């Protein structure tokens, strides 16, 4: 039986998931529609569409895995369900991290302003850099899958015991988790480096413009300050995502503590839904599309109400 706090956290996680699927679905739909109209699929459209798609899959697998562990943990003690969930988790989680890192690298090379020759060399070869990152994703998969297969083979449930994952020493368990997530950790490190460098560049540029402009607020300064706020929000949400994953992993050492796992699941889902709405509000194309969709929804709602009123009047 779940406690009130556990039930509340599950409700929050489900609500976050619904918002995340809607927000990311909207991003993917807008980008795909725009590509069909313009008959052109740019690199940023590819990254945003892939990020939205991977996040929808990520939300679904987090919720499905979470509900199985909370309400029916014995499902993992027999059959190959845990194998399929583990393989899907590796592919979806690492793809999501790759797209998020690629987005930060793209904005860093497009927006940042540094005079170092290495930065200038990379800036002129954005597509090559992103292709190199894609190669690192495949290398990460090649490294991670054998580790997953070995762990699943060595730690298969014994005698129908659902607590089979928690019998090994904690040091050995966490060592395995670090090896499995080594590629993710490297991508996350690259993400943080590019985000902080971009923040430094934006801050320097904003300070320079504020010193040169007096008497009124420069629109470019406002744009740079807005970009900095969006970037800081992105960093905070991404860190929360990794904290949530760490909490869920730590739960394996204390499986009786459901509250810890549910809290980790709720924290993990904050990132895929929260950042989708930050992207919508921070991207002019997505923001305009959302406003148009909202106006259409309001018009349809108004028409429905007027039709209902007419039917009521005719009925009288």
C-alpha beads as a LAMMPS data file, in Angstrom:
LAMMPS data file: protein, C-alpha beads

316 atoms
315 bonds

1 atom types
1 bond types

-500.0 500.0 xlo xhi
-500.0 500.0 ylo yhi
-500.0 500.0 zlo zhi

Masses

1 110.0

Atoms # bond

1 1 1 0.000 0.000 0.000
2 1 1 1.387 3.380 -1.027
3 1 1 1.607 6.257 1.432
4 1 1 0.076 9.676 0.733
5 1 1 3.485 11.159 -0.157
6 1 1 4.275 8.267 -2.527
7 1 1 0.872 8.588 -4.216
8 1 1 1.353 12.350 -4.590
9 1 1 4.806 11.909 -6.147
10 1 1 3.445 9.297 -8.594
11 1 1 0.648 11.711 -9.571
12 1 1 3.245 14.458 -10.168
13 1 1 5.403 12.077 -12.234
14 1 1 2.429 11.038 -14.406
15 1 1 1.407 14.691 -14.889
16 1 1 4.985 15.574 -15.877
17 1 1 4.989 12.673 -18.324
18 1 1 1.761 13.805 -20.020
19 1 1 3.089 17.366 -20.338
20 1 1 6.415 16.041 -21.626
21 1 1 4.814 13.897 -24.334
22 1 1 2.603 16.815 -25.439
23 1 1 5.446 19.359 -25.420
24 1 1 7.970 17.176 -27.220
25 1 1 5.315 15.915 -29.626
26 1 1 4.526 19.527 -30.503
27 1 1 8.228 20.283 -31.149
28 1 1 8.585 17.243 -33.399
29 1 1 5.360 18.026 -35.275
30 1 1 6.287 21.675 -35.899
31 1 1 9.762 20.797 -37.167
32 1 1 8.536 17.988 -39.421
33 1 1 5.742 20.178 -40.841
34 1 1 8.200 23.015 -41.462
35 1 1 10.631 20.648 -43.209
36 1 1 7.877 19.316 -45.481
37 1 1 6.800 22.866 -46.408
38 1 1 10.324 24.133 -47.085
39 1 1 11.570 20.826 -48.522
40 1 1 14.716 21.289 -46.456
41 1 1 15.922 19.490 -43.324
42 1 1 18.614 21.522 -41.582
43 1 1 20.972 20.238 -38.907
44 1 1 19.163 22.128 -36.128
45 1 1 15.816 20.677 -37.291
46 1 1 17.346 17.202 -37.185
47 1 1 18.686 17.772 -33.660
48 1 1 15.432 19.241 -32.294
49 1 1 13.280 16.530 -33.896
50 1 1 15.592 13.769 -32.681
51 1 1 15.719 15.314 -29.201
52 1 1 11.916 15.529 -29.012
53 1 1 11.474 11.929 -30.257
54 1 1 14.086 10.507 -27.880
55 1 1 12.514 12.364 -24.953
56 1 1 9.052 10.964 -25.672
57 1 1 10.546 7.461 -25.701
58 1 1 12.572 8.296 -22.576
59 1 1 9.482 9.448 -20.676
60 1 1 7.565 6.310 -21.649
61 1 1 10.352 3.934 -20.614
62 1 1 10.918 5.773 -17.299
63 1 1 7.223 5.545 -16.411
64 1 1 6.776 1.926 -17.577
65 1 1 9.931 0.799 -15.756
66 1 1 8.925 2.775 -12.671
67 1 1 5.410 1.352 -12.501
68 1 1 6.703 -2.196 -12.931
69 1 1 9.211 -1.749 -10.083
70 1 1 6.629 -0.096 -7.827
71 1 1 3.538 -2.217 -8.433
72 1 1 4.793 -5.506 -9.906
73 1 1 8.529 -6.050 -9.237
74 1 1 8.141 -9.811 -9.701
75 1 1 7.730 -9.220 -13.453
76 1 1 11.501 -8.616 -13.569
77 1 1 12.282 -11.874 -11.780
78 1 1 11.178 -14.079 -14.660
79 1 1 11.385 -13.949 -18.431
80 1 1 13.372 -11.522 -20.576
81 1 1 11.463 -8.319 -19.806
82 1 1 14.342 -6.775 -17.895
83 1 1 16.662 -7.531 -20.838
84 1 1 14.430 -5.648 -23.279
85 1 1 13.951 -2.723 -20.871
86 1 1 17.719 -2.518 -20.262
87 1 1 18.610 -2.521 -23.973
88 1 1 15.941 0.092 -24.753
89 1 1 17.121 2.228 -21.841
90 1 1 20.725 2.205 -23.125
91 1 1 19.691 3.202 -26.665
92 1 1 17.122 5.850 -25.678
93 1 1 19.033 7.385 -22.761
94 1 1 22.311 7.699 -24.660
95 1 1 20.505 9.027 -27.763
96 1 1 18.764 11.640 -25.635
97 1 1 22.068 12.717 -24.033
98 1 1 23.700 12.809 -27.481
99 1 1 21.003 15.059 -28.965
100 1 1 21.104 17.377 -25.927
101 1 1 24.905 17.590 -26.144
102 1 1 24.754 18.164 -29.900
103 1 1 22.272 21.001 -29.334
104 1 1 24.597 22.666 -26.813
105 1 1 27.605 22.193 -29.139
106 1 1 25.629 23.616 -32.089
107 1 1 24.579 26.732 -30.155
108 1 1 28.089 27.103 -28.727
109 1 1 29.731 27.083 -32.162
110 1 1 27.007 29.262 -33.714
111 1 1 26.603 31.899 -30.978
112 1 1 29.817 32.016 -28.936
113 1 1 32.491 34.538 -29.821
114 1 1 36.079 33.468 -29.078
115 1 1 39.225 34.402 -30.967
116 1 1 41.121 31.163 -30.286
117 1 1 42.200 29.449 -33.494
118 1 1 40.853 26.034 -32.388
119 1 1 37.387 27.516 -31.788
120 1 1 37.457 29.291 -35.161
121 1 1 38.518 26.043 -36.869
122 1 1 35.646 24.134 -35.223
123 1 1 33.176 26.946 -35.958
124 1 1 33.768 26.527 -39.675
125 1 1 33.203 22.757 -39.467
126 1 1 30.012 22.408 -37.395
127 1 1 28.598 19.537 -39.444
128 1 1 31.844 17.574 -39.180
129 1 1 31.905 18.094 -35.408
130 1 1 28.338 16.809 -35.081
131 1 1 29.113 13.802 -37.296
132 1 1 32.081 13.078 -35.035
133 1 1 29.768 13.232 -32.039
134 1 1 27.425 10.768 -33.762
135 1 1 30.368 8.408 -34.170
136 1 1 31.046 8.721 -30.437
137 1 1 27.432 7.677 -29.773
138 1 1 27.876 4.450 -31.774
139 1 1 31.195 3.770 -29.999
140 1 1 29.433 4.272 -26.671
141 1 1 26.773 1.738 -27.685
142 1 1 29.436 -0.777 -28.732
143 1 1 31.135 -0.365 -25.374
144 1 1 27.964 -0.395 -23.266
145 1 1 26.029 -3.318 -24.762
146 1 1 28.641 -5.997 -23.897
147 1 1 28.661 -4.659 -20.329
148 1 1 24.855 -4.872 -20.141
149 1 1 24.807 -8.392 -21.595
150 1 1 27.453 -9.546 -19.094
151 1 1 25.632 -8.020 -16.120
152 1 1 22.274 -9.486 -17.141
153 1 1 23.840 -12.879 -17.718
154 1 1 25.745 -12.958 -14.419
155 1 1 22.964 -11.491 -12.280
156 1 1 19.909 -13.357 -13.543
157 1 1 17.276 -13.877 -10.812
158 1 1 17.774 -16.888 -8.658
159 1 1 14.857 -18.946 -7.348
160 1 1 12.332 -16.316 -8.394
161 1 1 13.816 -13.754 -6.016
162 1 1 12.934 -10.224 -7.160
163 1 1 15.731 -8.767 -5.031
164 1 1 18.428 -10.473 -7.112
165 1 1 20.030 -7.157 -8.074
166 1 1 20.831 -6.235 -4.508
167 1 1 22.916 -9.218 -3.368
168 1 1 26.281 -8.064 -4.727
169 1 1 28.592 -5.672 -2.807
170 1 1 27.773 -1.999 -3.198
171 1 1 31.260 -1.125 -4.449
172 1 1 31.008 -3.730 -7.221
173 1 1 27.486 -2.587 -8.131
174 1 1 28.455 1.090 -8.436
175 1 1 31.601 0.184 -10.410
176 1 1 29.419 -1.624 -12.944
177 1 1 27.073 1.368 -13.146
178 1 1 29.984 3.731 -13.840
179 1 1 31.266 1.457 -16.621
180 1 1 27.794 1.202 -18.168
181 1 1 27.300 4.967 -18.089
182 1 1 30.845 5.954 -19.060
183 1 1 29.753 7.222 -22.487
184 1 1 26.899 9.177 -20.923
185 1 1 29.258 10.726 -18.369
186 1 1 31.653 11.854 -21.120
187 1 1 28.810 13.382 -23.170
188 1 1 27.430 15.087 -20.057
189 1 1 30.881 16.529 -19.318
190 1 1 31.118 17.873 -22.881
191 1 1 27.631 19.337 -22.496
192 1 1 28.596 21.187 -19.298
193 1 1 31.855 22.492 -20.815
194 1 1 30.171 23.897 -23.935
195 1 1 27.305 25.395 -21.906
196 1 1 29.630 27.151 -19.460
197 1 1 31.834 28.455 -22.294
198 1 1 28.740 29.752 -24.082
199 1 1 27.580 31.429 -20.862
200 1 1 30.973 33.125 -20.500
201 1 1 30.801 34.344 -24.105
202 1 1 27.241 35.667 -23.712
203 1 1 28.078 37.357 -20.416
204 1 1 31.159 39.075 -21.885
205 1 1 29.199 40.213 -24.927
206 1 1 26.320 41.526 -22.791
207 1 1 28.716 43.436 -20.531
208 1 1 30.463 44.941 -23.550
209 1 1 27.194 46.108 -25.078
210 1 1 25.966 47.544 -21.759
211 1 1 29.156 49.607 -21.479
212 1 1 28.832 50.872 -25.053
213 1 1 25.097 51.657 -24.934
214 1 1 23.666 54.306 -22.601
215 1 1 20.204 55.796 -22.170
216 1 1 18.175 52.853 -23.519
217 1 1 18.105 49.088 -23.466
218 1 1 19.701 47.511 -26.536
219 1 1 17.465 44.750 -27.996
220 1 1 20.571 42.635 -28.591
221 1 1 21.458 42.873 -24.900
222 1 1 17.953 41.668 -23.999
223 1 1 18.304 38.783 -26.458
224 1 1 21.645 37.753 -24.939
225 1 1 20.263 37.949 -21.385
226 1 1 17.291 35.811 -22.455
227 1 1 19.646 33.256 -24.025
228 1 1 21.661 33.124 -20.790
229 1 1 18.511 32.466 -18.726
230 1 1 17.419 29.680 -21.093
231 1 1 20.887 28.123 -20.963
232 1 1 21.055 28.250 -17.153
233 1 1 17.601 26.629 -16.956
234 1 1 18.788 23.912 -19.359
235 1 1 21.868 23.214 -17.201
236 1 1 19.795 23.025 -13.990
237 1 1 17.255 20.635 -15.550
238 1 1 19.998 18.438 -17.023
239 1 1 21.739 18.208 -13.644
240 1 1 18.392 17.323 -12.016
241 1 1 18.002 14.541 -14.589
242 1 1 21.324 13.003 -13.593
243 1 1 20.522 13.428 -9.896
244 1 1 17.253 11.547 -10.495
245 1 1 19.090 8.721 -12.276
246 1 1 21.624 8.563 -9.427
247 1 1 18.777 8.318 -6.889
248 1 1 17.144 5.498 -8.872
249 1 1 20.467 3.639 -9.040
250 1 1 21.005 4.179 -5.303
251 1 1 17.565 2.661 -4.708
252 1 1 18.930 -0.723 -5.836
253 1 1 20.956 -0.848 -2.618
254 1 1 17.813 -0.209 -0.544
255 1 1 14.933 -1.827 -2.496
256 1 1 12.521 -1.634 0.427
257 1 1 12.558 2.196 0.248
258 1 1 9.915 2.866 -2.409
259 1 1 9.743 6.556 -1.552
260 1 1 13.385 7.015 -2.596
261 1 1 12.763 5.395 -5.982
262 1 1 9.535 7.324 -6.635
263 1 1 11.281 10.587 -5.735
264 1 1 14.098 9.704 -8.155
265 1 1 11.605 8.897 -10.922
266 1 1 9.755 12.201 -10.363
267 1 1 13.041 14.140 -10.420
268 1 1 14.206 12.364 -13.596
269 1 1 11.046 13.223 -15.554
270 1 1 11.375 16.956 -14.738
271 1 1 14.077 17.386 -17.405
272 1 1 12.370 15.908 -20.517
273 1 1 9.131 17.848 -19.965
274 1 1 10.598 21.041 -18.510
275 1 1 13.170 21.660 -21.194
276 1 1 10.658 21.045 -23.989
277 1 1 8.625 24.049 -22.802
278 1 1 11.784 26.135 -22.365
279 1 1 12.662 25.327 -25.992
280 1 1 9.172 26.307 -27.145
281 1 1 9.321 29.637 -25.301
282 1 1 12.939 30.327 -26.304
283 1 1 12.666 29.430 -29.998
284 1 1 10.836 32.038 -32.104
285 1 1 9.507 29.495 -34.627
286 1 1 8.183 27.165 -31.938
287 1 1 6.793 30.052 -29.877
288 1 1 4.873 31.477 -32.854
289 1 1 3.528 28.019 -33.727
290 1 1 2.378 27.511 -30.129
291 1 1 0.612 30.897 -30.128
292 1 1 -1.138 30.035 -33.402
293 1 1 -2.190 26.664 -31.990
294 1 1 -3.468 28.349 -28.824
295 1 1 -5.501 30.881 -30.822
296 1 1 -7.006 28.104 -32.939
297 1 1 -7.899 26.174 -29.802
298 1 1 -9.558 29.263 -28.317
299 1 1 -11.511 29.843 -31.551
300 1 1 -12.675 26.214 -31.651
301 1 1 -13.658 26.406 -27.990
302 1 1 -15.608 29.634 -28.611
303 1 1 -17.393 28.130 -31.625
304 1 1 -18.334 25.087 -29.564
305 1 1 -19.780 27.284 -26.831
306 1 1 -21.757 29.370 -29.349
307 1 1 -23.114 26.210 -30.969
308 1 1 -24.103 24.912 -27.537
309 1 1 -25.888 28.178 -26.729
310 1 1 -27.775 28.070 -30.076
311 1 1 -28.874 24.502 -29.380
312 1 1 -30.086 25.497 -25.919
313 1 1 -32.034 28.466 -27.363
314 1 1 -33.612 26.321 -30.078
315 1 1 -34.487 23.692 -27.489
316 1 1 -36.368 26.238 -25.444

Bonds

1 1 1 2
2 1 2 3
3 1 3 4
4 1 4 5
5 1 5 6
6 1 6 7
7 1 7 8
8 1 8 9
9 1 9 10
10 1 10 11
11 1 11 12
12 1 12 13
13 1 13 14
14 1 14 15
15 1 15 16
16 1 16 17
17 1 17 18
18 1 18 19
19 1 19 20
20 1 20 21
21 1 21 22
22 1 22 23
23 1 23 24
24 1 24 25
25 1 25 26
26 1 26 27
27 1 27 28
28 1 28 29
29 1 29 30
30 1 30 31
31 1 31 32
32 1 32 33
33 1 33 34
34 1 34 35
35 1 35 36
36 1 36 37
37 1 37 38
38 1 38 39
39 1 39 40
40 1 40 41
41 1 41 42
42 1 42 43
43 1 43 44
44 1 44 45
45 1 45 46
46 1 46 47
47 1 47 48
48 1 48 49
49 1 49 50
50 1 50 51
51 1 51 52
52 1 52 53
53 1 53 54
54 1 54 55
55 1 55 56
56 1 56 57
57 1 57 58
58 1 58 59
59 1 59 60
60 1 60 61
61 1 61 62
62 1 62 63
63 1 63 64
64 1 64 65
65 1 65 66
66 1 66 67
67 1 67 68
68 1 68 69
69 1 69 70
70 1 70 71
71 1 71 72
72 1 72 73
73 1 73 74
74 1 74 75
75 1 75 76
76 1 76 77
77 1 77 78
78 1 78 79
79 1 79 80
80 1 80 81
81 1 81 82
82 1 82 83
83 1 83 84
84 1 84 85
85 1 85 86
86 1 86 87
87 1 87 88
88 1 88 89
89 1 89 90
90 1 90 91
91 1 91 92
92 1 92 93
93 1 93 94
94 1 94 95
95 1 95 96
96 1 96 97
97 1 97 98
98 1 98 99
99 1 99 100
100 1 100 101
101 1 101 102
102 1 102 103
103 1 103 104
104 1 104 105
105 1 105 106
106 1 106 107
107 1 107 108
108 1 108 109
109 1 109 110
110 1 110 111
111 1 111 112
112 1 112 113
113 1 113 114
114 1 114 115
115 1 115 116
116 1 116 117
117 1 117 118
118 1 118 119
119 1 119 120
120 1 120 121
121 1 121 122
122 1 122 123
123 1 123 124
124 1 124 125
125 1 125 126
126 1 126 127
127 1 127 128
128 1 128 129
129 1 129 130
130 1 130 131
131 1 131 132
132 1 132 133
133 1 133 134
134 1 134 135
135 1 135 136
136 1 136 137
137 1 137 138
138 1 138 139
139 1 139 140
140 1 140 141
141 1 141 142
142 1 142 143
143 1 143 144
144 1 144 145
145 1 145 146
146 1 146 147
147 1 147 148
148 1 148 149
149 1 149 150
150 1 150 151
151 1 151 152
152 1 152 153
153 1 153 154
154 1 154 155
155 1 155 156
156 1 156 157
157 1 157 158
158 1 158 159
159 1 159 160
160 1 160 161
161 1 161 162
162 1 162 163
163 1 163 164
164 1 164 165
165 1 165 166
166 1 166 167
167 1 167 168
168 1 168 169
169 1 169 170
170 1 170 171
171 1 171 172
172 1 172 173
173 1 173 174
174 1 174 175
175 1 175 176
176 1 176 177
177 1 177 178
178 1 178 179
179 1 179 180
180 1 180 181
181 1 181 182
182 1 182 183
183 1 183 184
184 1 184 185
185 1 185 186
186 1 186 187
187 1 187 188
188 1 188 189
189 1 189 190
190 1 190 191
191 1 191 192
192 1 192 193
193 1 193 194
194 1 194 195
195 1 195 196
196 1 196 197
197 1 197 198
198 1 198 199
199 1 199 200
200 1 200 201
201 1 201 202
202 1 202 203
203 1 203 204
204 1 204 205
205 1 205 206
206 1 206 207
207 1 207 208
208 1 208 209
209 1 209 210
210 1 210 211
211 1 211 212
212 1 212 213
213 1 213 214
214 1 214 215
215 1 215 216
216 1 216 217
217 1 217 218
218 1 218 219
219 1 219 220
220 1 220 221
221 1 221 222
222 1 222 223
223 1 223 224
224 1 224 225
225 1 225 226
226 1 226 227
227 1 227 228
228 1 228 229
229 1 229 230
230 1 230 231
231 1 231 232
232 1 232 233
233 1 233 234
234 1 234 235
235 1 235 236
236 1 236 237
237 1 237 238
238 1 238 239
239 1 239 240
240 1 240 241
241 1 241 242
242 1 242 243
243 1 243 244
244 1 244 245
245 1 245 246
246 1 246 247
247 1 247 248
248 1 248 249
249 1 249 250
250 1 250 251
251 1 251 252
252 1 252 253
253 1 253 254
254 1 254 255
255 1 255 256
256 1 256 257
257 1 257 258
258 1 258 259
259 1 259 260
260 1 260 261
261 1 261 262
262 1 262 263
263 1 263 264
264 1 264 265
265 1 265 266
266 1 266 267
267 1 267 268
268 1 268 269
269 1 269 270
270 1 270 271
271 1 271 272
272 1 272 273
273 1 273 274
274 1 274 275
275 1 275 276
276 1 276 277
277 1 277 278
278 1 278 279
279 1 279 280
280 1 280 281
281 1 281 282
282 1 282 283
283 1 283 284
284 1 284 285
285 1 285 286
286 1 286 287
287 1 287 288
288 1 288 289
289 1 289 290
290 1 290 291
291 1 291 292
292 1 292 293
293 1 293 294
294 1 294 295
295 1 295 296
296 1 296 297
297 1 297 298
298 1 298 299
299 1 299 300
300 1 300 301
301 1 301 302
302 1 302 303
303 1 303 304
304 1 304 305
305 1 305 306
306 1 306 307
307 1 307 308
308 1 308 309
309 1 309 310
310 1 310 311
311 1 311 312
312 1 312 313
313 1 313 314
314 1 314 315
315 1 315 316
